[in-house]
Structures are given as structure tokens and as C-alpha cells.
Amino acid sequence: MLPSPGPGLRARLRAEMRFRAEFKFALLAVLGVIGWTLLAWQLGWHTDHFEHAQQGKKFVAAVFAITIWLAVRHRRDQQQGGRLEFGEGFQTGMMVGAIAAFLSGFFLTFYSRVLNPGWLQRAWEWQKAGLIAAGAKEQELGRHEAIANVSQTLIFQLLLEPIRTLIMGMILATAVAAVLRRTPPEAEPESSPGPPSHP
């Protein structure tokens, strides 16, 4: 008969299983971002109809919220017997958000530079036309143009944009962990039987 694993090994196995689950849900979020981006490209939202592309950030936020929710709930219900401290839920949510943010950043960089190069510049030109039509001043146009130029740099796409997405994930992880936390009820102390009563 094989000896049962010690507590240290069991803890390490649980951590590895949890990491695999967190990576799975993060990958699900990345696939959602990839699917949305390619769909928007095929529908012409990144070539002609840029007004629809504005919904992309809302969709990404929704995908991150759903996958973080699923990951935290999975840890609570499938790995910890229905118990979850706030810190544990936040840790899982942050792990999912961090992995998904940087993997999505790599894909979006590849998309913007290889699959659909120049689409960010075209999006800026569409935005600029709208600003001019709305009567924007030269100073305001310059500010928006500077932001557009920075968003097309490699360091922004690979580092700064993922960090911005990570901050969004941190906010979502905080909210989800607060909602899904479930601590076991405190055990009531057993009352010792009193002395037998005499008639």
C-alpha cells in the first residue's frame, strides 16, 4: 500500500491544480478577445464603420468580468468545499486578470502590426474628422493626436495597455471576491451539562 502524501505535497498539488484552473479561465478570456477582434475586423468595424468598434472596450470588460467570476466561483465550489476568504478570491481574480491582460496584449499587438496594420491610424483619422465636425480646437486635436500616436507604439501595446487592462481586472477581482466570499460559520461552544437538579 502506497503511503498517503504529506500535507506539504497536498498543498503543492492543490496550488498546481488551482493555477491550471486560473490559466484555463484566463485563456477563455483571451479567446473571447480574439474572437471579438476578428469578428469586428470581418464586419468592417476596423476599416470603415469605426463607430461600432467603440463597443470593444465594453465587450472586453464583460468578458473579463465573466471569466473572473467563473474562476473565483470554481475555486470556492470545486476546490475549497464552498468556502472562500476575500483574499483567496482576490488572488484568483488577479491571476486570471494578469494572465489574460498580457496574453491579450500580445495578440492585439500582432493584430495591429501584422494582420491589420494601419487600422489604429485609420481609427484616429475617423475620430479626428468627428472632432473637427464638432468644432474642436487645435489644442484639443493635438492632445488627441498625441494619445493616438502613443497608442501605436510597441511599448504601449505590449506593456502600457496590458497594465491598464490589469487595473480593470483588479477592480473586477475586488468586486467578485467581495460578492463570492463565503466563510464557514463559527462553531458554537458546546454547553457543559449543569449539575443534576435535586427534587
Residue pairs with C-beta under 8 A, 6 or more apart in sequence:
5 13
14 79
17 79
18 75
18 79
18 92
19 95
21 71
21 74
21 75
21 78
21 79
22 71
22 92
22 95
22 96
22 99
23 99
25 67
25 68
25 70
25 71
25 74
25 96
26 67
26 71
26 95
26 96
26 97
26 98
26 99
26 100
26 103
27 99
27 100
27 103
28 67
28 70
29 63
29 64
29 67
29 96
29 100
29 104
30 100
30 103
30 104
30 107
32 59
32 60
32 63
32 67
33 60
33 63
33 100
33 104
33 107
33 108
34 104
34 107
36 56
36 59
36 60
36 63
37 56
37 107
37 108
37 111
40 46
40 52
40 53
40 56
41 47
41 111
41 115
41 116
43 49
43 52
45 52
45 53
46 53
46 116
46 119
46 122
46 123
47 119
47 122
50 122
50 123
50 126
50 127
53 123
60 104
60 165
61 168
61 172
64 97
64 100
64 165
64 168
64 169
64 172
65 172
65 176
67 96
67 100
68 92
68 93
68 96
68 97
68 169
68 172
68 173
68 176
69 176
69 180
71 92
71 93
71 95
71 96
72 84
72 89
72 92
72 93
72 173
72 176
72 177
72 180
73 180
75 84
75 88
75 89
75 92
76 82
76 83
76 84
76 89
76 180
76 182
80 88
82 182
83 182
83 183
83 184
84 177
84 180
84 181
84 182
84 183
85 181
85 183
86 177
86 178
86 181
87 177
88 177
89 173
89 176
89 177
89 178
89 180
89 181
90 173
90 174
90 177
92 173
92 177
93 169
93 170
93 172
93 173
93 174
93 176
93 177
94 169
94 170
94 173
96 169
96 173
97 165
97 166
97 168
97 169
97 170
97 172
97 173
98 166
98 169
100 165
100 169
101 162
101 163
101 165
101 166
101 169
102 162
102 166
104 162
104 165
105 157
105 158
105 159
105 161
105 162
105 165
106 158
108 157
108 161
109 154
109 157
109 158
112 119
112 120
112 152
112 157
113 157
120 148
120 151
120 152
121 148
121 152
123 148
124 144
124 145
124 148
127 144
127 148
128 141
128 144
128 145
131 140
131 141
131 144
132 141
136 144
150 156
151 157
151 161
